[in-house]
Amino acid sequence: MDFNFSDDQEQLRDAVRKWVDKGYGFEHRRGLVKAGGFSREAYGELAGLGLTGLYVAEEHGGMGMGPVDAMVALEELGRGIVLEPLGQTLIASGVLSGYADDALKATWLPRLAAGEALVVLAYQERAARYRLDRCAATATKAGAGWTVSGHKSVVPAGDQVDALLVPATVDGKIALFLVERAASGVATRGYVTQDGSRAAEVDLQQAPATLVTADGLTALEHAVDIGIAALCAEAVGAIDKTMEITAEYLNTRKQFGVVIGSFQALRHRMADMKMQQELARSMSYYATLKLHAPAEERRRAMARAKYQLGQSLRFVGQNSVQLHGGIGVTDEYVGSHYFKRLTQMEILFGDTLHHLGEVSARMQDKAGVFA
């Protein structure tokens, strides 16, 4: 199998990396965290690069690209631990393109592609424990439309977005709805998370909603799988940068008159981290390439990928801190912010223990080894 990237993909990678290096440095990011963890201006710059239209068809003003192109861009955003939730835009684009009717597509996809609107997935509930088939929010028919009531937690930039994709139950079955944040009955409480990004609690009380699809569970599973693949790609970029920072420190810090990177025990530790780095990269590729697979195969692949990524994120992040010593957890040092991002990534879209259970539950007699 050829894992070389095309010239267009390499140009995309180069463009995003240049933007991250020049326009999203460490001190700039710290300023955004202090200002609330989300910047519409920075999100607009991502739109200017065409990234918000990656999954939107050309007929709706997008670039009509695919998962591999998105993976390339997200790796570079991960290197800069960019706060703005591009992965959520990919989720919204993919779900609306695949499940919404033509009128809803015509209304929202051009705005998503242009970066004029931000739509995120609001699916987490306190009692669900990462289970997608558990949904306490309810929807009721109201004339020609719908209303949704319920509470969603840890919604990315939930108090700053234009609309939310909300799963809710209708007669015991999950459906998926689009709810505009400015609609009546929508209340949000925003906050900064541990890694500096922004999230919100969202309370819905008979909020007007538009039905995206009555087969909400299928759409929700697809949405989360897009999110997992995007997160894996972003995580690879963050791991790559963490490795660079750690290697630079080991080759600069001196003890007993020599750089500590010459100590054999620390070199072995870095070798173990490198192994986890490459395992993460290979499973990110695997997740990306399985996004268009049949649903059951895709779900198995995402669980496997997220489990390995969780292992790698924890191992690389914790060992980086140990190799740095005390400076590795100080707010003034860039490495601590990568550690926090890696740690938070491990629990997004289901933590490692959850996905280990998913891998076990979906295991087949031949474990996928033989055709």
N, C-alpha and C positions, 0 to 999 in steps of 0.2 A: 504494500500500500504506500502511496506517495504522500508524505506529510509535508512536502514543500509548499510554501504559500505562493500564490500568484503575484505578479508584479503589482496589480491593483491593490491586493491585500497588504503588500509590503509598503506601498505608498500611503495607504490608510494608517497603518501602524506608525509610520514616520510622522505623519501629520498630527496624530493624537499625541504622540510622545513629545513633539515640539511644543504643543500647546500646554501639556502638563509641566514641562520643564520651565517654560517661560512665563506662563500665566497662572500657575497653580503651585507655587513654591510653598515650603513648609510654613514660613511666617504668614503668608497670605492665607493658608488654610487655617492656621491658629486664629487669625482674625475672624474668619467666617464662623468658626466654632463659638467664639465669644459673642458673635452677633446673632447666634441662634441655630447654626448648623445647617443652613440652607441658603443659597443665593440664587435668585431669579436671574441675575446678571450672568453668573457662571453657567447656569442652565441654558441661557440664551446663546452663550458662546459654544456650548456643545451642539446646539441646534445649527449654529453657523457652520460647524464642521460637517453637518449632514447626519450626525449620529442619531438624532431623534427620529429620523425617517428611515433608518436601516431596515425595519420590518414592514414598512408601509409601501404598498405597490405604487408604481410610477403614476398610474391613473389617478391616484389620490395625492400626488405631490411628493411621494417618498422616493427612496433610492432602490427599492425592490431587491435588497440584498438578502443574504441568508445567515444561518447560525455561525458559520465559520468567520464571516466578516465581522459579526457582532463580537465573537470571541476575541478576535485580534484587537478590536477597539477597547474592549473591557479589560483585557490584560494590561493595557497601557494606563487606563484609568485606575486600575488597582495599584499600579506602581506609584501613583501619586495619591493613593487613598482619597480619591475625589469623593466629596460628600453628596453631591447631587445624584439622585437615584435613577440613572439611565436604565438600569435593569428593569425598573418598574415601567418605564415607557415601552420597553420591548415586550413586557408582559401584556400591557394594555393594547399595543399594536397587534400582537399575535392573536389575542383573544377576540378583539373586535373584528379583525380581518377574517377569522375563522368561524365565528359564531353569530355575529350581529347581522341584522337585515341591511339592505342597501341604504335605507334612509339614515340609519344610525352610523353606518360607515361614512356616508357622505358628509354627515354633520361633524364627526369627531376625527377621522383619520387625517384629513388635510391639516387640521389644527395641531394634531400630535406631531405630524411630520415637520411642520414649520416651527415647532417649539412654542407655539402660542398657547397651548393648553398642556397641562400635566395631569395625567390620570394614573392612579395607583390602585393596587389591589388591597382591599380592606377585608381580610378574612379571619384573622386570629381572634379567638375568644378565650376567655380565661380558663374555662373548663375543658377545652378541646384537647389539650396536650398534643398538639400537632396532628390530630386526626382530622382529615378533611371531610369525613362523612358526619361529623358532629357539628351541628349548627343550631344555635338557640334563636338567632334572629328570625323574624317572621315577615312575610309579605302578604298584603291583602289587596284584592282587586278594588279599585276606586274609579268608577266610571270607565273611561277609555284607557286609564293608566293604572298605576299601582302605588301603594305606599309601603314603606319598609320601616320596621321598628326593631331595635336591638342595640347591642354595644360591641364595638370592635376595638381591639387593643393593638398597640405598637404599630400603628399605620404609618408607613414612611412619609414624612413631611405632610402628614394628614391635615394639618391646619393651614397649609399653604397651597394645596392642590386645587385644581378646578373641578375635578369629579373623582368619584370613587367607584370601583367595581366591587359590588357587595353581594356575597352569597346569602340567601335567605330561604327559609322553608315555605313551601306552598303545599298544603294538604299532605304534609309529611315527606315531601320530596324537595330536594334543594334545587333552586333556580338561581340564575345570576342576573343582577340588576346593575344599572348605572345610575348613580345618585350624584347630582351636582352639589358641591359643598355649600354654595350660596343658597340652596333651597331651604324653605321653611322646615323646621323640625330637625335640622342638622346642627349639632353642637360639638365643638372640638376643643381639646386642651392639649396644646403642644408642649414639648420638652426636648431637651438635648439628651441623647443616649450616651452610654459609656464611651463609645468610640468617637463622639463628637458630632454624629449625624443627628438629624431631627426626626422625631416621630410624634405621634399624637394618639390620644384616646378619642374615639369618635362615638358619640351617642346619637342614635336615630330614633325619633319619635314621630311615627306616621309621616316620614319624609317622602315627598313625591319621587317616584323612581320610574325608570324606563327598563322594560324587560330586554335583556340581551339574549338569553336563551333559557328555555324551560329545562334543558338538560344541564343543570348547573354543576353537578358533580363532575361530569366529564370535562366541562370547560374549566372548572376550578383545578382539577388535576393537571390539565394541560398548562394552565397558567403557572402553577407552582413548579412544574417541570421546566418551563422556560426560565423561571426565576432561579432554579437550582443550577442550570447550565450557565446562566449569566454570572451567578455568584461564584461558581467554580473558576470561571475564566478570570474574574476580578481577583479571586484569592491567589491564583498563580502569579499574577503581577505583583501582589503584595508580598508574597513569599520571595519572589525574585529580588525585590528591593530590600527586604529584610536580610537576605543572604549577602547582598552587596554591602549593606551597612555594617553587618557583623564582620565580614572579611576585612573591610577597611579598618575597623576598630582593632582587630587582632594584629593587623600589620602596622599599626601606629602606636598602640599602647605598649610601653616598655616596663619590664620588671627584671630586676637583677642585671640591668644593663643591656637586655636584648628584648626584641619585640615578642610579645606573648604568643604570636602566631607561629613561632618556631617550636613551641612546646608540643611534644608528640600527643599528649592526652587531648589537648585542645584541637589539634589537627584531626584526630580521630572523631571528635565530637562534630566538627564541621563536615566530615565525610558522611556521618550518619544523617545530618541535616540535608546534605545534598541528595542523598537517597530519597528522603521524604519529598524533597522538592520535585524530583523527577517523577515519582509516583503520582504526585498531585497533578503534574502537567499531563501525564499520559491519561489519567482518569478524566481530566477536564476535556481533552480531545475526544475521549470516548463518549462523554455526556453530550457534547456538541453534535457529534456525528449521529447520535441516536435520537435527536429531537424530532426527526421526521419518521421514526419507526412506528409500527402499530402500538396502540396505547399500552398494552400489557408489557411488551418488550421495552418500551420507552420508560415506563415506571420502574421496572427492575433496574434498568441502566442508571437512572437518576439516583436510586437508593444506593447502589454500589458506589457511584461516583462521590456522592455526598458523604458516605461513610469514610472513604479513603481520604477525602479532603479534610474531614474533621480530624482524623488522626494526624495528618500532615500539618495542619494549621496549629494544632496544640503543640506538637513536637518542635516545630521550627520556632514558634513564638516563645515558648518557655525556655528552650535552650539558648536562644538569642539573648534573653534577659540574663541567664546564668553566665554566659560568656562575657557579657558586658560588666556584670557586677552591679553595684548600686546605681550607676548612671543610667542603666537600662530601664529604670522605672521613674526617672525624673521627667516632669512635664516639659522642661526646657529642651530635652534631647529628643530628636526625631524618632529614635528607635522605640521609645515607649508608646508612641502613637500608632506605630505599626503593630506592636504587641496587642494593644487594645482592639484594633481593627480585626486582627486575626482571631482574637478570642471571641469577639462578637459574631464574626462570620460563622464560627463553629456551631452556633445555636440557631442561626437563621434558616428558615424553611425546614426545620426539624433538626434536632441535635444528633450527635453521633450515635448515641444509644438508641434513639428512635429509628434511625435508618439501619442500624444493625438488625433490629427487629423486622424492618421491612424486607431486608435482604433475606432473612431467614424465612419469613412468611411466603415470599415469592419464589423460593428456591424450587427448582424442578428436579425430576429424577436424575437427569443427566447434568444438572447444574449449569446448563448452557455451554458445556465444553464441546460436545459433539453435535453435529448437525443431525 
